Amino acid sequence: MSAVKRNVSDAELENESQTLYAQFYDEEGTSTGPKVSLNVGVTTNQMDTLVNKLLDQDDDKVPYSFFINGEEVTSETLEEHLREKARERWLEKMKKEGRRITPKMLDQVKLHVSSEDVYEITYRPQAIFKVRPLTRCTTALNGHSEAILVCAFSPDSNILATGSGDTTIRLWDLNTQTPIATLSGHTQWVQVLSWSANGKYLASGSKDMKVCIWEDKKLVTTFKGHKAWINGLSWEPLHQNINCDRVVSASKDATAVIWKVTKTKGSQKDVTLSGHSNSVTAVKWGGLKMIYTASQDRTIMVWNDTTGVPIKKLEGHAHWVNQLALNTELVLRSGAHDHTDRSFENPTEAANYAKERFDAVVADVGEQVASCSDDHTLFLWNPAESSKPVARLVGHQAVVCNVSFSPDGKTIASASFDKSVKLWNSKDGKFIANLRAHVAAVYHVAWSIDSRQILSASKDSTLKLWSLKTKRLINDLPGHADEVYACDWSPDGITACSGSKDKTVRIWRH
């Protein structure tokens, strides 16, 4: 759906107290209510109220964001947005005609709204709750003796796990911001950490080729079988396995292995996923009984999570595939835990709620996968539908090392060695915005649970907090003395963490 596109010359006239006709549409393109007459000075808050009234949601209001011609209305009023677009069109026209432009001429561009045209305004629901922006570092946690390579919050947001080049994993209590335990079981760098969705187990993968499973600060079991270091770990979702006792590991030895956690000795290797011809760089366990693996052989493979049989091979990248992201990632990772802090009488009830959360995300477009690569591009896939990509996302000027979907699944953020974070529409892969402020490579991105803010970690020793609405910097978060390798945002939205080459972990809050 797109609004009526008017002539550039329309920008040269202005009328006092202008009104316009508008038709509201939901994201699927279905019209909502009748055509309405709006004052051009209407605010986004007033449009919010109007849409809620049209949808009979007066008692239970939902906040909305608004789009005209696919571009979000980020100004306070509709008039400001239309005036800005009128200036852009006028500027484009003058440039095409090769005419000289002065700032004064640009200021004199007027807005004219025709009463005959109907503006098509698309609305999109936002999270009802708001995460407060990170403003300060509340604690610097010392203890690791080498660089922090990975950090991960538990599903209930009470514990932070950090993995380091010093071969240990440390657990930190987020309520008191003090150390709980140091877990020693690896003999090389700890590169990957992953919590099971019920919060019972923590899996760690290391350069020593081992996967360790921890429960309540104790080592439960060690999985040995890979012939090279571990690149990725992912647990079976709670709604598919109430016990959360199966985990898949990806290794440089070109295989991925599904392991079953058992308290008894014996073979715990469930299935080996063999099919890649080079290092498996990332693995994600989806919620539709499929496992996705990315490899340096330039392909992504989709596997049946029970038999280990390959279902599809996704091809398109021209270089190593570095990372994968799922639009269902937040709900799979946090299981039954969300901002409401609900409690459950039994595991079955929790699994049912996790299934509800998952179904709500996949209702519109299914389970989407985004992949990023050394070829400077990203691909958007819908593997359940097709082995062909939905879109190829082009724009980065260097290696794209990290990619992440917003919790609502609507937006993709990518981090690159070109010092930028880029935002993309997850429906069609269209470019939204470029976030530039870092002065060195960006290593990692993390979203707030309300999908309104993005945190980026960089080689320049800083973290930066960005607004999805304004596409601008909210806060610069300095503090680390060296490169920031990892960052994460807690599933309850209150806390973020960062891990650096300076051997410290920092906790960030409002």
Secondary structure, 3 states (H helix, E strand, C coil): CCCCCCCHHHHHCCCCCCEEEEEEECCCCCEEEEEEEEECCCEHHHHHHHHHHHCCCCCCCCCEEEEECCEECCCCEHHHHHHHHHHHHHHHHHHHCCCCCCHHHHHCCCCCCCCCCEEEEEEEECCCCCCCCCCEEEEEECCCCCCEEEEEECCCCCEEEEEECCCEEEEEECCCCEEEEEEECCCCCEEEEEECCCCCEEEEEECCCEEEEEECCEEEEEEECCCCCEEEEEECCCCCCCCCCEEEEEECCCEEEEEECCCCCCCCEEEEEECCCCCEEEEEECCCCEEEEEECCCEEEEEECCCCCEEEEEECCCCCEEEEEECCHHHHHHCCCCCCCCCCCCHHHHHHHHHHHHHHHHHHHCCCEEEEECCCCEEEECCCCCCCCCEEECCCCCCEEEEEECCCCCEEEEEECCCEEEEEECCCCCEEEEEECCCCCEEEEEECCCCCEEEEEECCCCEEEEECCCCCEEEEECCCCCCEEEEEECCCCCCEEEEECCCCEEEEEC
